[in-house]
Amino acid sequence: MVRLRNLSVAINKWLRLSSTYACKVSTNYGTNWHRSRWIFTRLNPQFDAEIETFSRSYSKKVPQLQLLKDIVGEELRYASQQQRELEDRINSHVNVSASARKEIYKKLRRIAPLAQISNIIEEKKEAIKELEKLANEDKEMEEIALEDKDKLQSEIDALEQKAIEKLVISDESDDSNAVIEIRAGTGGDEAALFAVDLFQMYRKYANNKNWKFEVLSIHANEVGGYKEATASITGKGVFGEMKFESGVHRVQRIPVTESDGRVHTSTATVAILPQPEEIDIIINKSDIKIDTFRAQGAGGQHVNKTDSAVRITHIPSGIVIAVQEERSQHRNKAKAMQILEAKLFHEQHMRDLTDRKQVRKEQIGTGARSERIRTYNYHQDRITDHRIGISSHGINDFLNGDQSLQYLIASLHEENRIKAMRHFLDRNQCQNNKTNTK
């Protein structure tokens, strides 16, 4: 009977070791455990080397640790085999419909990175066999051959780790651009003003990351707050980095309109929607209703004089998008369609995730609008993320989208990586147990 219990123990010991190294530098980089570990692993390459040494030595004591690589290896070989089969089908003389051909290309794009990793690993393994043969046949070349072998093995280990990231942790949409949507929640005008703060925070964060931040629509109220604001963020891996920002953000502070100095609690919801370059969403013209109207609010001579604003209603889903930022009706329509495509893709994406409900439970949050994820307490100058129990101080720096926000986002991804790995191990253990009891 194949069991992964010892493998889970090994992974947990690896995690405890990483925590130990983090504690050693916590006095220099702050008492925040997640932040200390995040800084340490990036400022000290020796950490990765020592972890690798530990992993190799421990794998000799616990042979089941190799089983993780075996599982990943099987997935890689399957991806390579599937790639060959799909390419043969495309290149064959058998008639393939346009829709089937599109689906094949979609599958090929999805498995191509894994198939490439598999092919590179196989090439390096063949090279290792040649080096071992050379070391046995030529004693003068033995030392050089073994050094080259160790180098190739390290490269294989790195590729296998990359495969684990793609198979266990990554989402298919992680490399996509994103649409960010912020809405004022409970709290009236104060909630709308807080929505402005969040919108500007993510704008500054995008600028710090050299991402393109483009406002798609803003619906302001009388006090200058945002009832709703939407923007597109373009850059490499935007959705993958930002996806854990979705949820309810809560603020506790004294509003500027409060004369008695009482602290109010308000909320705003953030939604991060993936926006791949090629969205596989078909929107039929018969499913949408397009209305034009005159733009409202401050904005110059075109406001209330031309029907430049556009409202698109997607009848099957009930989604309504209104855009009036541009003077051109055509540009407003294009932005509205961009938001609609992202929302429809997001709904499809969330349905796919619901099919993997247990996986989502094991990861950091659900990304749902209703999930309270973070509190900004101005009186105590403290930000608390409720999903991983991290608190830090310096709200003004945080809202500037500086390293404080980056550290927190990195900590969320790190925690998600740990939970996803543990779930992967537990799931395979259950599957093996079921197989062996039949």
Disulfide bonds with the S-S distance in Angstrom:
none
